[in-house]
Amino acid sequence: MTNNKPHHDLSGPPTAPPLILGPSIGTSLAVWEPQLPALTRTHRVLRWDLPGHGGSPAALLPSDGSATIGDLAALVLRLADEQGWERFAYAGVSIGGAVGLHLAVHHPERLTSLAVVCSSARFGDLAAWRERAALVRAEGTEAMVASRPGTWFSHGFAHTPVGAALIEDLRATDRAGYAACCDALAAYDITADLERIAVPTLVVAGRDDPATPPAHARRIADAVPGASLLEVAGAAHLAGVERPEPVTAALLAHLTDSTAQPHDDATTRPQNDTPHKDAPSRPQNDAPHEDAPHTHTPHNTTPHPDTTLHTDPSRHAAGMAVRRDVLGNAHVDRAVARTTPFTARFQDFITRYAWGEIWTGDGLDRRTRSCITLTALIAHGHDAELAMHIRAALTNGLTREEIGEVLLQSAIYCGVPAANSAFATAQRVFDEIDAEHVTTRATTRASTTTATTTTTTTTATTTSTKVDTASHSDTEK
């Protein structure tokens, strides 16, 4: 065997914290493309291909039916060791998530955090996986193609360029490698070990996922101490592809929270991971007035020297965590950069009170809070804030259809003219988001095409960063 490690891709700043992304069976590392621009802004990201998938040789796993998830985890550790990473964050989809759970149980000293996306502690009946392995060994992966639309994503999404490209990845997958991954899934059951996991853990489920339904995610989140759970509306098994905004937002919030800066004064990770698990995540929106920033210093942004108030440091840190969770790092970073002595006290007040007390409460989940906020903004005609909170509602798990229902309900109780304006604002926001996605996908594919096997160029990284900034731009006053 000439190659004893998986094909992989490196991107993001070389000195940034390391993050390894694992794919799902039948896909390549391209399954993470929707998240890549955002994640590479703050992390050195390594994506890898399963054996027989993408550019990885099938021979990395045994073909005699004895392959295990532990074998795949060993490949991940080999890649991390090659980079000199003693510890790293890990996120994985489906079988990639199973690899992450295995690492968290058997190699907890290597992980800084874990995100498990549309995965399970046990993927169904052993015999079913053995049968699938035998089918693919006999007929190739073409035997799986017809069943993926409706499982991976909706049938309509399968006809989009992104959906079609993923189906082609499946067709190109080596039958021996795919079958060996089926063998690994057949032997996998980590249910009894979940309570041993001690690393900060995020669990993401697609509400329409027939392969690993939300009950599988809840089982993990309930068993792993302190785990957070996000259920994404309108998403099947590849939730991060079909509904990239809430999944990307949740990952960014989780990674930010797991690596909170010491001066946050909240090492207990306050209320951002509310004990209740259906509180989603974040980017692009605003709750209380966000146009004047704040004192917390994220990433590379330097606040105005006279703006560090922190009149209640613990509450302030809790509010900032949720603020990032709902609005996204890009928005909050811009807000921080614009803080002045004149606006600092107001921002401190908003962060502590609105974000650190109201939005962190356990009495309502964030979907419900978004519905209430949309209605209030419609009633008072605050269209600029409404646009930002429409984005926030998508982040918090509402579908476009559900937002439409809220707007329609408001026509009865807030008045038809107010609802008419709200529908126009919502349509504009949806059009902006759709345009952002087209730009992001096109640019990301161009970056991936020009990337080398083990690293991307500085130019590609810069391009990805620019795309992320665009895709997280907010309607600002």
N, C-alpha and C positions, 0 to 999 in steps of 0.2 A: 504494500500500500504506500503510495507516494505522498499522500497527504493525510495527516492524522488530526486535522482540526477543521472545523466548519468554515465555509465561506462566510465572510463578515465584512461589514462596512463601518468605518469610523468617521464621525463628523462632529462638529462643534469645537469650541476652544480647547486646545490641548491641555491647558492647566485647569479647566473647569472640573467640578465633581463628576465622577464616572457614573454612567447609567447604562445598563445592558437591557436590551429589548428582545424578547423571545416571540416568535411567530406561532401561528396556529397550523395544524396539519393541513397539507394541501396548498399552502400559500408560501410566498417567499418573504424576505425581509421588506418587500414593498408594502406589506400590509400595515406598516407603521408610517408610511409616507404622510398621511394627513397630520400626524402629530410632530413630525420631524422638525419643521421650521420653528415651532415654539420650544421644543425640548432642547434643541441645539443652541438656543440663545443663552442658556444657563448651565448646560451640562455637556460633557464629552460623551457622546452617545455611540454605543456599539450595538449594531443590529446583526443578527446572525441567522443563517439558514439552517433548517433541520436537515439531517442526512437525506440525500436524494432529492432535496428541494433546492430551487434556485441554483446556486453554484457549489453546493456542498456534495461531496461524494457519498453515495449510498453506503459504501463500505465502512463508514464511521459507526454503524450499528450492526450487530450480528444479524444474520439472515435466517437463523435456525429457530426463530420464535422465542429466543431468550432475552430479547432487548427489554430494558427497563427505563423508567424515568430517571433513575439514578445514573444510568449511562449518559443520558442527555445532560444531566446536571454536571457530570464530570467534564463534558465538553465545554460547558460554560466556564467552569473554573479554570480550565486550560487556557481559554481565551483571556480571562482576567489576569491569570499569572503572566501570560505573555506581555500584557500591557503594564505589568508591575502594580496592579491594583489589589491591595490587600483587602479593601472593602469597597463596595459599590452598591448603588441602588439598582433594583431589578423590577422590571414590569414585563408581564407575559400574557399573551392571548391564548386561551384554550389549553392545548398541550404545553404551550410556553408558560402559561400560568401555573400548570402542574409542576413544571421544573422549578419555578420560583418557590412554591410551597415546599417542595423537597429540600431546596437549599435552606429555607428558613427553619426547617425542622432539623436537618442533619449538619448544616454548616452555618449556623446563625451568626458566628463571628465574622462572616464574610459580607453580610448584608447590612446596609444602613437603613434601607426601607424596602417594602415590597408592595407591588400593585398587581392584582390578579383580575384579569379582564375576561369575562364570559368563560369562566373555567369551572372546575369542580374538584371536590376531594375524591370523587369516584365517578368515572364516566360510564355508568351503566353496566350492563351485563358482560361478563368476560366472554361468553360464547359469541355474542354479537360482534365483538371486535375480532375474534379469531375468524369468524365467517367473512368479515370485511377484508381482513388480511389475505385470506385465501382467494377471495374474488379478485382483488387487485393484482395479486401475483399471477392469476390466470389470465385476466383480461386487460390489465393496465388501469391507469387512473381515469381513462375515458369512461369507465363503468361508474364513476362517481359524479360525473359532470352534470347529468340531468337533475340530480337531487340537490345540488348546491343552491340554486336560486330557491328562495323560500326557507332555506336553512341558514346560509351565510348572511343573506339580506333579502329584501323583498324582491319579488319577480320583476317589478319595474326597475329597480336599481340594477339588476343584472344586465340591463341593456345600456347602461351608461358606460362611458369609456373606462371609468375606474372599475366597475363591476366586471366588464368584459375582460379587462387585463388580468384580474384575479382568477377568472375562470381559465384563462390561457396559462397562468402559472400552474394551475392544477393539472392541465393537460400535459405540461412539460415535466411534471414531477416523475422521477424514476419510480417504477412500480415496486422495486425491492426496498427502497428507502421509505416509501409511504407505508408498505406492509409492515416494516420493522417498527415504525411509529405506532401502528395499530397494535402490534404485540406489546409495546411499552404501555399503551393505554389499557390494554386488557389486564395487565398485571398490577395496575396502579390502584391503590386505595390508601389514602393518607388520613382518612376520617378520624381515626383514633388518636392521631398525633397533633391535630389542629390546636388543641389547647396549650401545646408546648411552644407555640410560636410567640416570640417576644418582640420581634421587630415591628415598627410602625407599619400597619397594613391597611391598604385600601382595596375594597372589593367592588367591581363594577359588573352590572348585569344588564343585558338587553331585555326589555319587558316582553318582546315578541320572539325570544330565542327558543327554538324548539330543541336545540342540541343540549344546551345547559340552561334550563329555565331559571327564572329568578330564585326559585326555591333552593337551587344548588348554591347560589351566591349567599343567600341568607344563612344557609347552614354553615358556610365558612365564616361569615361575619359574626354569627352568634357564638361560634366556638373559639375564635381567635380573640384573645383579650384586647380590648380597646380598638378593634377594627372598625373602620367606617365603611358604609355601604351606599353606593349610588345605583339606582335603577333608571335606565335610560329609556324614555318613551320612544316608540316608533323605531326601535332597533332590534335586529335579530342577532345572530351569533357573532358577526363581525361588526359590533356596535361602533368601534372606533373608526370604521370606514363609512358606515351608513349615516351615523350621527357624530361627526368628529368634534363638534363644538363642546358638548358637555363632557365627553371623554377626555379631550385635551385639557379642559378646564379643571377637571377633577385631578388629573395627573399633576398639573402644575401646582395646584393647591397642596396636594399631598407631598410633593417633593419639597416645596417651600416650607411647609410645616415641619417636615422631618429634618430639615437642615436649618431651623430657625437660628437667627443670629443671637449671640449671647446678650446683646444689649436690649433685646425685646422685653426683658423683665418678666418673661412668662415661660419658663422652662417646662412648666407642666402642660404645655400645649392646650391652653384654655379653650373651651367651648367651641373651637373651630371644628373639632371632631365630635360635636355634640354627642352625648351618650346615645341619642337616637340615631339610627343608622341611615335614614333615608334622606338626610340632608346632602344635596349634591354639591356642586362646585361652581365654577366661576366664570369665565372671562368677561368681557366687554360691556358691562353695564354699570348703572349707577343707582344707588338707592337715595339716601339723603344727599343733598347737593354736594357734588364731587368736584366742582370746577376749581375750588381752592384746595390745595393739597394739605399735606400733613407732615408730621415730624419724623415718622419712622423712616429709616434709611435703607431701602432695598437695593440690591444689585449695585450698579455703579453710579447711582444718583446721589448727589450731595445736596442736602437741604440748605435753605437759607440759615445763616449762623444764629439768627435770633428766633428760630421757630420751634425749638425743642422745649415743649411745655411739660407734657406727661403729668398732668395734675393727679391722675390716678393710674400709675404705670400698669398695674395688672389688668384693669378694665380696658385701658388703651391698647395693650398688646392683644387682648382677646378681640377687640373691635377691629384692629388692623388685620388680624388673621382672617376674620370673616369677610372683611372688606375685600381682601385679595381673593378669597374663595368665590365671592359672587361677581366681582367686577373684573378680575384678572390682573396679573402683574403689570401688563403694559399700561392699562389705564391708571392704576395706582402709582406707578413709577412717574408718569407724566404729572399726576397731581402733586406728588412729593416735590418734583422739580420746580413747580410753580408757587410753592409756599412763600408767603411774604410775612413780615411781622404783623401786618394789618389783618391777614386772614388766618393766622396760625391759631388763635384762640377759638375761632369758630370751628376750624377743622378738628381741633382737639376735642371740642364739645361734641361734634357730630360723631367722631370715631368712638368716643367713650359711651355716649348715650344711645345713638341710633344703632350703630354697629355692635358695640360692646355689651349692650343690654337688651335691646329689642330683638335684633336679628339673631342673636345668639340664644334666645330663649328656647326652651324645650316644648312649650305649649302648642306650637304650630310647626309643621314642616315648612320647608322653603317654597315648595310649590304653592301652598296655601298663602304664604306671605306674598308671593309674587302676584297671585290673583287679587288680593286685597289692595296691593300697591297700585296695580294697573287701574283698578276701578277708581281709586282715590285721585289719581293723576288725571284720568279722563274727566271726572266730575269737576275738577278745578281748572281744566284746560291747560295743564302744564305739558305741552307737547314735547319740549326738549327732553325733560325728564322721562316722559312716556317712552320716547324712542330708546333711551338707555335701558329702561326697565323691561322693554320688550325683549331686548337682547338678554337681559338678566333672567327673564322668565324661561327662555330657551335653555339657558345654562342650568336653571333650577329644575329642569325636567319636563316643562310644559311643551307640547307640540304646537305647531302653528295652528292646527285645527282647534286645539284647546284655547289658545289665545283668542282665536276668532270667536269662540263661544263666550269668553269673558267680555269681549267688546260688544257682542250682540246683546248680552244681558245688560250691559251698561246703557244701551239705547233705551231700555224701559225705564231705568231708575235715574239716569243722569241726563237723558234727553237725546233725541235723534241728532241734532247738530253736533253735540259733543262726540257721539259715537261715529258720526260721519268723518269728523276730523281724525279720530283715533284710528279708523280703518285706513285712512290715507297715510298716516304716520307709520302704521304697522307694515303696509305694503312697501313703503319706501325702505324700511329697515330690512325686510326680507329680500328685496331686490339688491340692496347693498351687500348683504351676507352672501347671496348667490354669486354676485360678481367677485367678491373676495375669494370664494372657494375656487372659482374657475382660475383666477390668477395664481392662487397657492398651488393647486394641483399641477398646472402647466409648468410653473417654475420649479417645483419639487421634482417632477419627472425629468426636466432638463438637467437638474443638478445630479440626480441619480445616474442618468445616462453617462455623464462625463466623469463620474467618480471612479477611482481606481478600486482594486479589490480590497485593499486594507485601509485606505484613507481618502478623504476628499480634499480638494484643494481649498486654500484660504478663500479664493474667489467664490466657490460654491457655498462655503459657510456664510460668507457675507451676504450672498443672495438670499439664502434661507432666512437669515435674520431680518432682511428687509421685508420679505414676504410676511413673516410673523408679525412685524410691526403693523403692516397694513391690515392683516386679518384680525388684529385685536384693537383696531382704532375704534374709538367711541364717539358718539355724538356729543360734542362738548359745547359748552356755552362760551 
